[in-house]
Amino acid sequence: MIHAGDIHLADLRDERRWVVLVLSNDRFHRMSERVLVAPAIEVDGDEVLAPWNIIVEGDVFALDLLRSIPAARLLKRTGRASSLDLERARRALRLIT
């Protein structure tokens, strides 16, 4: 079962696998067989993060790169965001919508 806040290794149809943060809810997953994910990005240590980038478990997730992918492309669960982190992600999403 996939839940909002899960962190997965995913196939985004790129040359490498990406760490992604799941932002969609269980109902969306069941009805569409898809998930909304934000990929982790690399940033310089002294770089100021944009308001739509959040740090979870040491990774920076870019909510402005949010995309929908088939649930089957989530390869392995690697972690879980706290409820506070998930709420920060949802607030950051509202900044770009």
Secondary structure, 3 states (H helix, E strand, C coil): CCCCCEEEEECCCCCCCEEEEECCCHHHHHHHCEEEEEEEECCCCCCCCCCCEEEECCEEEEHHHCEEEEHHHEEEEEEECCHHHHHHHHHHHHHHC
